[in-house]
Amino acid sequence: MNAQLYKLYLDDIRNPKSKNWIIVRNYDEFVKCIEEIGLPDELSFDHDLGENDTKTGYDCAKWLGEYCWDNGLPVPKWNVHSANFVGKENIEQYLKSIEKRLN
């Protein structure tokens, strides 16, 4: 289902250390990127996506889990780079649980 190989970096402010990532700044960009290009090979999640955004990186992780489940796809390689400890833990726990079901 991957049209091309790519890495997806979700963060409202920061940029990845290397330049070989597609950067998305919010939930809508995250969803649109995956729907248009396909699953990335790797994802990096931030939790807090700006003061005015009601959706978080956790919402993106849940969308990803549902997308993978609905399409019979394994969860791509991922990491969470968020400074929000509780948000980071929530994303990690969710993705680990969905991986157990799908992979």
N, CA, C and O atoms as a GROMACS GRO file, in nm:
protein
  412
    1MET      N    1   0.082  -0.120   0.000
    1MET     CA    2   0.000   0.000   0.000
    1MET      C    3   0.086   0.126   0.000
    1MET      O    4   0.037   0.235  -0.031
    2ASN      N    5   0.214   0.113   0.034
    2ASN     CA    6   0.302   0.229   0.031
    2ASN      C    7   0.333   0.267  -0.113
    2ASN      O    8   0.387   0.186  -0.189
    3ALA      N    9   0.299   0.389  -0.149
    3ALA     CA   10   0.331   0.437  -0.282
    3ALA      C   11   0.480   0.467  -0.291
    3ALA      O   12   0.542   0.451  -0.397
    4GLN      N   13   0.537   0.510  -0.180
    4GLN     CA   14   0.679   0.538  -0.175
    4GLN      C   15   0.726   0.521  -0.032
    4GLN      O   16   0.646   0.522   0.061
    5LEU      N   17   0.854   0.506  -0.015
    5LEU     CA   18   0.910   0.492   0.119
    5LEU      C   19   0.935   0.631   0.176
    5LEU      O   20   0.996   0.716   0.112
    6TYR      N   21   0.886   0.652   0.299
    6TYR     CA   22   0.908   0.782   0.363
    6TYR      C   23   0.895   0.770   0.514
    6TYR      O   24   0.844   0.670   0.566
    7LYS      N   25   0.941   0.875   0.583
    7LYS     CA   26   0.930   0.885   0.728
    7LYS      C   27   0.843   1.006   0.759
    7LYS      O   28   0.851   1.108   0.692
    8LEU      N   29   0.758   0.993   0.862
    8LEU     CA   30   0.663   1.098   0.896
    8LEU      C   31   0.689   1.149   1.037
    8LEU      O   32   0.695   1.072   1.133
    9TYR      N   33   0.706   1.281   1.049
    9TYR     CA   34   0.741   1.347   1.175
    9TYR      C   35   0.628   1.440   1.215
    9TYR      O   36   0.601   1.538   1.146
   10LEU      N   37   0.561   1.409   1.326
   10LEU     CA   38   0.449   1.489   1.376
   10LEU      C   39   0.497   1.578   1.490
   10LEU      O   40   0.534   1.529   1.596
   11ASP      N   41   0.495   1.710   1.468
   11ASP     CA   42   0.532   1.806   1.572
   11ASP      C   43   0.488   1.945   1.529
   11ASP      O   44   0.507   1.983   1.413
   12ASP      N   45   0.429   2.021   1.620
   12ASP     CA   46   0.380   2.153   1.586
   12ASP      C   47   0.490   2.258   1.579
   12ASP      O   48   0.470   2.363   1.518
   13ILE      N   49   0.606   2.233   1.640
   13ILE     CA   50   0.712   2.334   1.647
   13ILE      C   51   0.846   2.282   1.596
   13ILE      O   52   0.910   2.344   1.511
   14ARG      N   53   0.888   2.169   1.650
   14ARG     CA   54   1.023   2.119   1.622
   14ARG      C   55   1.035   2.056   1.484
   14ARG      O   56   0.936   2.019   1.420
   15ASN      N   57   1.158   2.048   1.440
   15ASN     CA   58   1.192   1.980   1.315
   15ASN      C   59   1.282   1.861   1.348
   15ASN      O   60   1.355   1.865   1.447
   16PRO      N   61   1.277   1.757   1.267
   16PRO     CA   62   1.365   1.642   1.292
   16PRO      C   63   1.511   1.679   1.270
   16PRO      O   64   1.542   1.775   1.201
   17LYS      N   65   1.600   1.599   1.330
   17LYS     CA   66   1.744   1.626   1.318
   17LYS      C   67   1.796   1.598   1.178
   17LYS      O   68   1.888   1.665   1.131
   18SER      N   69   1.738   1.498   1.111
   18SER     CA   70   1.779   1.470   0.974
   18SER      C   71   1.672   1.523   0.878
   18SER      O   72   1.558   1.547   0.918
   19LYS      N   73   1.709   1.539   0.754
   19LYS     CA   74   1.620   1.603   0.656
   19LYS      C   75   1.535   1.506   0.576
   19LYS      O   76   1.461   1.548   0.487
   20ASN      N   77   1.544   1.378   0.606
   20ASN     CA   78   1.471   1.280   0.525
   20ASN      C   79   1.334   1.244   0.585
   20ASN      O   80   1.291   1.129   0.577
   21TRP      N   81   1.267   1.342   0.643
   21TRP     CA   82   1.134   1.324   0.702
   21TRP      C   83   1.034   1.418   0.634
   21TRP      O   84   1.070   1.528   0.593
   22ILE      N   85   0.910   1.373   0.622
   22ILE     CA   86   0.800   1.462   0.589
   22ILE      C   87   0.746   1.513   0.722
   22ILE      O   88   0.718   1.434   0.812
   23ILE      N   89   0.733   1.643   0.736
   23ILE     CA   90   0.688   1.704   0.861
   23ILE      C   91   0.540   1.740   0.850
   23ILE      O   92   0.498   1.805   0.755
   24VAL      N   93   0.462   1.698   0.949
   24VAL     CA   94   0.323   1.739   0.961
   24VAL      C   95   0.306   1.805   1.096
   24VAL      O   96   0.367   1.764   1.195
   25ARG      N   97   0.224   1.910   1.101
   25ARG     CA   98   0.214   1.993   1.221
   25ARG      C   99   0.089   1.970   1.305
   25ARG      O  100   0.080   2.020   1.417
   26ASN      N  101  -0.009   1.894   1.252
   26ASN     CA  102  -0.132   1.874   1.328
   26ASN      C  103  -0.202   1.746   1.282
   26ASN      O  104  -0.155   1.678   1.190
   27TYR      N  105  -0.314   1.715   1.346
   27TYR     CA  106  -0.390   1.594   1.319
   27TYR      C  107  -0.435   1.588   1.174
   27TYR      O  108  -0.418   1.485   1.107
   28ASP      N  109  -0.492   1.696   1.124
   28ASP     CA  110  -0.544   1.695   0.987
   28ASP      C  111  -0.434   1.668   0.884
   28ASP      O  112  -0.455   1.593   0.790
   29GLU      N  113  -0.317   1.730   0.902
   29GLU     CA  114  -0.205   1.705   0.811
   29GLU      C  115  -0.156   1.561   0.822
   29GLU      O  116  -0.120   1.499   0.722
   30PHE      N  117  -0.156   1.507   0.943
   30PHE     CA  118  -0.115   1.369   0.967
   30PHE      C  119  -0.204   1.272   0.888
   30PHE      O  120  -0.155   1.187   0.814
   31VAL      N  121  -0.335   1.288   0.906
   31VAL     CA  122  -0.431   1.201   0.839
   31VAL      C  123  -0.421   1.216   0.687
   31VAL      O  124  -0.417   1.117   0.615
   32LYS      N  125  -0.417   1.339   0.640
   32LYS     CA  126  -0.412   1.365   0.496
   32LYS      C  127  -0.287   1.303   0.432
   32LYS      O  128  -0.294   1.244   0.325
   33CYS      N  129  -0.173   1.316   0.499
   33CYS     CA  130  -0.049   1.261   0.445
   33CYS      C  131  -0.059   1.110   0.428
   33CYS      O  132  -0.023   1.057   0.322
   34ILE      N  133  -0.107   1.041   0.529
   34ILE     CA  134  -0.116   0.894   0.521
   34ILE      C  135  -0.222   0.852   0.420
   34ILE      O  136  -0.202   0.755   0.346
   35GLU      N  137  -0.333   0.922   0.416
   35GLU     CA  138  -0.437   0.887   0.319
   35GLU      C  139  -0.390   0.909   0.175
   35GLU      O  140  -0.429   0.833   0.086
   36GLU      N  141  -0.308   1.010   0.152
   36GLU     CA  142  -0.263   1.041   0.016
   36GLU      C  143  -0.141   0.960  -0.027
   36GLU      O  144  -0.132   0.920  -0.143
   37ILE      N  145  -0.048   0.935   0.065
   37ILE     CA  146   0.077   0.869   0.028
   37ILE      C  147   0.078   0.722   0.068
   37ILE      O  148   0.139   0.640   0.000
   38GLY      N  149   0.010   0.688   0.176
   38GLY     CA  150   0.015   0.554   0.231
   38GLY      C  151   0.091   0.555   0.361
   38GLY      O  152   0.141   0.659   0.404
   39LEU      N  153   0.101   0.440   0.424
   39LEU     CA  154   0.172   0.431   0.552
   39LEU      C  155   0.319   0.463   0.535
   39LEU      O  156   0.382   0.421   0.438
   40PRO      N  157   0.374   0.539   0.629
   40PRO     CA  158   0.519   0.562   0.625
   40PRO      C  159   0.594   0.438   0.675
   40PRO      O  160   0.535   0.347   0.733
   41ASP      N  161   0.722   0.438   0.652
   41ASP     CA  162   0.807   0.331   0.704
   41ASP      C  163   0.836   0.353   0.852
   41ASP      O  164   0.861   0.258   0.927
   42GLU      N  165   0.831   0.480   0.892
   42GLU     CA  166   0.862   0.515   1.031
   42GLU      C  167   0.787   0.642   1.067
   42GLU      O  168   0.766   0.729   0.983
   43LEU      N  169   0.745   0.650   1.195
   43LEU     CA  170   0.676   0.768   1.246
   43LEU      C  171   0.744   0.816   1.373
   43LEU      O  172   0.799   0.737   1.449
   44SER      N  173   0.741   0.947   1.394
   44SER     CA  174   0.786   1.005   1.519
   44SER      C  175   0.677   1.099   1.569
   44SER      O  176   0.636   1.190   1.497
   45PHE      N  177   0.630   1.076   1.692
   45PHE     CA  178   0.515   1.148   1.746
   45PHE      C  179   0.553   1.251   1.852
   45PHE      O  180   0.636   1.224   1.939
   46ASP      N  181   0.491   1.368   1.843
   46ASP     CA  182   0.484   1.464   1.953
   46ASP      C  183   0.343   1.449   2.010
   46ASP      O  184   0.253   1.403   1.939
   47HIS      N  185   0.322   1.485   2.134
   47HIS     CA  186   0.188   1.477   2.192
   47HIS      C  187   0.114   1.609   2.177
   47HIS      O  188   0.008   1.613   2.116
   48ASP      N  189   0.167   1.716   2.232
   48ASP     CA  190   0.099   1.846   2.231
   48ASP      C  191   0.120   1.914   2.097
   48ASP      O  192   0.233   1.934   2.053
   49LEU      N  193   0.008   1.948   2.032
   49LEU     CA  194   0.017   2.002   1.896
   49LEU      C  195  -0.034   2.146   1.889
   49LEU      O  196  -0.103   2.183   1.794
   50GLY      N  197   0.001   2.226   1.986
   50GLY     CA  198  -0.036   2.368   1.985
   50GLY      C  199  -0.153   2.398   2.076
   50GLY      O  200  -0.238   2.312   2.101
   51GLU      N  201  -0.156   2.518   2.124
   51GLU     CA  202  -0.258   2.561   2.220
   51GLU      C  203  -0.398   2.558   2.161
   51GLU      O  204  -0.494   2.528   2.232
   52ASN      N  205  -0.412   2.589   2.034
   52ASN     CA  206  -0.544   2.600   1.972
   52ASN      C  207  -0.592   2.470   1.908
   52ASN      O  208  -0.704   2.464   1.858
   53ASP      N  209  -0.510   2.368   1.909
   53ASP     CA  210  -0.546   2.241   1.847
   53ASP      C  211  -0.606   2.148   1.952
   53ASP      O  212  -0.540   2.117   2.052
   54THR      N  213  -0.727   2.103   1.930
   54THR     CA  214  -0.792   2.013   2.027
   54THR      C  215  -0.746   1.869   2.010
   54THR      O  216  -0.765   1.788   2.101
   55LYS      N  217  -0.687   1.836   1.898
   55LYS     CA  218  -0.637   1.700   1.873
   55LYS      C  219  -0.489   1.694   1.911
   55LYS      O  220  -0.415   1.791   1.894
   56THR      N  221  -0.447   1.580   1.963
   56THR     CA  222  -0.310   1.560   2.009
   56THR      C  223  -0.243   1.448   1.929
   56THR      O  224  -0.304   1.385   1.842
   57GLY      N  225  -0.117   1.425   1.961
   57GLY     CA  226  -0.048   1.312   1.902
   57GLY      C  227  -0.112   1.180   1.940
   57GLY      O  228  -0.105   1.083   1.864
   58TYR      N  229  -0.175   1.174   2.057
   58TYR     CA  230  -0.248   1.054   2.097
   58TYR      C  231  -0.365   1.029   2.003
   58TYR      O  232  -0.391   0.914   1.966
   59ASP      N  233  -0.435   1.134   1.963
   59ASP     CA  234  -0.544   1.120   1.865
   59ASP      C  235  -0.490   1.068   1.733
   59ASP      O  236  -0.555   0.986   1.667
   60CYS      N  237  -0.373   1.115   1.694
   60CYS     CA  238  -0.310   1.066   1.570
   60CYS      C  239  -0.275   0.918   1.582
   60CYS      O  240  -0.295   0.841   1.488
   61ALA      N  241  -0.223   0.879   1.697
   61ALA     CA  242  -0.189   0.738   1.719
   61ALA      C  243  -0.315   0.651   1.712
   61ALA      O  244  -0.312   0.543   1.654
   62LYS      N  245  -0.424   0.698   1.772
   62LYS     CA  246  -0.550   0.621   1.767
   62LYS      C  247  -0.600   0.612   1.623
   62LYS      O  248  -0.648   0.506   1.581
   63TRP      N  249  -0.591   0.721   1.547
   63TRP     CA  250  -0.633   0.716   1.408
   63TRP      C  251  -0.548   0.615   1.332
   63TRP      O  252  -0.600   0.536   1.253
   64LEU      N  253  -0.417   0.618   1.356
   64LEU     CA  254  -0.325   0.524   1.290
   64LEU      C  255  -0.364   0.380   1.322
   64LEU      O  256  -0.367   0.295   1.233
   65GLY      N  257  -0.393   0.352   1.448
   65GLY     CA  258  -0.432   0.218   1.488
   65GLY      C  259  -0.558   0.171   1.415
   65GLY      O  260  -0.565   0.057   1.369
   66GLU      N  261  -0.656   0.259   1.406
   66GLU     CA  262  -0.780   0.225   1.335
   66GLU      C  263  -0.756   0.206   1.186
   66GLU      O  264  -0.812   0.116   1.124
   67TYR      N  265  -0.671   0.291   1.129
   67TYR     CA  266  -0.637   0.281   0.987
   67TYR      C  267  -0.570   0.146   0.959
   67TYR      O  268  -0.607   0.076   0.863
   68CYS      N  269  -0.474   0.109   1.042
   68CYS     CA  270  -0.405  -0.019   1.023
   68CYS      C  271  -0.501  -0.135   1.040
   68CYS      O  272  -0.500  -0.229   0.962
   69TRP      N  273  -0.585  -0.128   1.142
   69TRP     CA  274  -0.683  -0.234   1.169
   69TRP      C  275  -0.778  -0.250   1.050
   69TRP      O  276  -0.800  -0.361   1.002
   70ASP      N  277  -0.835  -0.138   1.005
   70ASP     CA  278  -0.932  -0.141   0.895
   70ASP      C  279  -0.873  -0.192   0.765
   70ASP      O  280  -0.944  -0.252   0.683
   71ASN      N  281  -0.744  -0.170   0.745
   71ASN     CA  282  -0.679  -0.207   0.619
   71ASN      C  283  -0.592  -0.333   0.630
   71ASN      O  284  -0.526  -0.371   0.534
   72GLY      N  285  -0.593  -0.396   0.747
   72GLY     CA  286  -0.515  -0.518   0.766
   72GLY      C  287  -0.366  -0.497   0.751
   72GLY      O  288  -0.295  -0.582   0.697
   73LEU      N  289  -0.317  -0.384   0.801
   73LEU     CA  290  -0.176  -0.348   0.787
   73LEU      C  291  -0.106  -0.350   0.922
   73LEU      O  292  -0.167  -0.319   1.024
   74PRO      N  293   0.022  -0.386   0.924
   74PRO     CA  294   0.098  -0.378   1.049
   74PRO      C  295   0.128  -0.231   1.084
   74PRO      O  296   0.135  -0.146   0.995
   75VAL      N  297   0.145  -0.205   1.211
   75VAL     CA  298   0.184  -0.070   1.256
   75VAL      C  299   0.329  -0.047   1.214
   75VAL      O  300   0.415  -0.131   1.240
   76PRO      N  301   0.356   0.066   1.149
   76PRO     CA  302   0.495   0.095   1.111
   76PRO      C  303   0.584   0.116   1.233
   76PRO      O  304   0.535   0.133   1.345
   77LYS      N  305   0.713   0.114   1.211
   77LYS     CA  306   0.810   0.148   1.315
   77LYS      C  307   0.778   0.288   1.366
   77LYS      O  308   0.742   0.375   1.288
   78TRP      N  309   0.789   0.309   1.498
   78TRP     CA  310   0.752   0.439   1.554
   78TRP      C  311   0.838   0.473   1.676
   78TRP      O  312   0.901   0.386   1.736
   79ASN      N  313   0.839   0.601   1.710
   79ASN     CA  314   0.894   0.647   1.837
   79ASN      C  315   0.816   0.770   1.879
   79ASN      O  316   0.745   0.830   1.799
   80VAL      N  317   0.830   0.808   2.005
   80VAL     CA  318   0.761   0.925   2.058
   80VAL      C  319   0.868   1.018   2.114
   80VAL      O  320   0.940   0.982   2.206
   81HIS      N  321   0.877   1.138   2.057
   81HIS     CA  322   0.979   1.234   2.098
   81HIS      C  323   0.922   1.346   2.186
   81HIS      O  324   0.991   1.444   2.212
   82SER      N  325   0.798   1.332   2.231
   82SER     CA  326   0.730   1.436   2.308
   82SER      C  327   0.796   1.461   2.442
   82SER      O  328   0.846   1.369   2.507
   83ALA      N  329   0.797   1.588   2.484
   83ALA     CA  330   0.846   1.625   2.616
   83ALA      C  331   0.737   1.608   2.722
   83ALA      O  332   0.766   1.614   2.841
   84ASN      N  333   0.614   1.588   2.681
   84ASN     CA  334   0.503   1.566   2.773
   84ASN      C  335   0.507   1.420   2.818
   84ASN      O  336   0.471   1.330   2.742
   85PHE      N  337   0.552   1.397   2.942
   85PHE     CA  338   0.575   1.261   2.990
   85PHE      C  339   0.448   1.177   2.988
   85PHE      O  340   0.450   1.063   2.940
   86VAL      N  341   0.338   1.230   3.039
   86VAL     CA  342   0.213   1.155   3.044
   86VAL      C  343   0.162   1.128   2.902
   86VAL      O  344   0.120   1.016   2.872
   87GLY      N  345   0.165   1.230   2.817
   87GLY     CA  346   0.123   1.211   2.678
   87GLY      C  347   0.209   1.109   2.606
   87GLY      O  348   0.158   1.027   2.529
   88LYS      N  349   0.339   1.114   2.631
   88LYS     CA  350   0.431   1.018   2.569
   88LYS      C  351   0.396   0.875   2.612
   88LYS      O  352   0.388   0.785   2.529
   89GLU      N  353   0.375   0.856   2.742
   89GLU     CA  354   0.339   0.725   2.795
   89GLU      C  355   0.208   0.674   2.733
   89GLU      O  356   0.197   0.557   2.699
   90ASN      N  357   0.110   0.762   2.720
   90ASN     CA  358  -0.019   0.722   2.663
   90ASN      C  359  -0.004   0.676   2.519
   90ASN      O  360  -0.060   0.573   2.480
   91ILE      N  361   0.072   0.750   2.439
   91ILE     CA  362   0.093   0.712   2.300
   91ILE      C  363   0.167   0.578   2.293
   91ILE      O  364   0.128   0.489   2.218
   92GLU      N  365   0.273   0.564   2.373
   92GLU     CA  366   0.351   0.440   2.371
   92GLU      C  367   0.267   0.320   2.412
   92GLU      O  368   0.272   0.216   2.347
   93GLN      N  369   0.189   0.333   2.518
   93GLN     CA  370   0.106   0.221   2.563
   93GLN      C  371   0.002   0.184   2.459
   93GLN      O  372  -0.023   0.066   2.435
   94TYR      N  373  -0.060   0.285   2.398
   94TYR     CA  374  -0.160   0.256   2.295
   94TYR      C  375  -0.097   0.183   2.177
   94TYR      O  376  -0.149   0.081   2.132
   95LEU      N  377   0.014   0.236   2.125
   95LEU     CA  378   0.076   0.175   2.008
   95LEU      C  379   0.127   0.034   2.037
   95LEU      O  380   0.119  -0.053   1.951
   96LYS      N  381   0.180   0.011   2.156
   96LYS     CA  382   0.224  -0.124   2.192
   96LYS      C  383   0.106  -0.220   2.195
   96LYS      O  384   0.118  -0.334   2.151
   97SER      N  385  -0.008  -0.174   2.247
   97SER     CA  386  -0.124  -0.263   2.254
   97SER      C  387  -0.180  -0.293   2.116
   97SER      O  388  -0.221  -0.406   2.089
   98ILE      N  389  -0.184  -0.194   2.028
   98ILE     CA  390  -0.237  -0.218   1.893
   98ILE      C  391  -0.140  -0.305   1.813
   98ILE      O  392  -0.183  -0.385   1.730
   99GLU      N  393  -0.010  -0.288   1.836
   99GLU     CA  394   0.089  -0.374   1.769
   99GLU      C  395   0.067  -0.521   1.805
   99GLU      O  396   0.078  -0.608   1.718
  100LYS      N  397   0.037  -0.548   1.931
  100LYS     CA  398   0.015  -0.687   1.974
  100LYS      C  399  -0.101  -0.749   1.898
  100LYS      O  400  -0.100  -0.869   1.869
  101ARG      N  401  -0.202  -0.669   1.866
  101ARG     CA  402  -0.318  -0.720   1.794
  101ARG      C  403  -0.291  -0.739   1.645
  101ARG      O  404  -0.342  -0.832   1.583
  102LEU      N  405  -0.209  -0.650   1.588
  102LEU     CA  406  -0.194  -0.647   1.443
  102LEU      C  407  -0.069  -0.714   1.390
  102LEU      O  408  -0.073  -0.776   1.283
  103ASN      N  409   0.041  -0.703   1.460
  103ASN     CA  410   0.170  -0.749   1.404
  103ASN      C  411   0.196  -0.894   1.434
  103ASN      O  412   0.300  -0.948   1.394
   0.00000   0.00000   0.00000
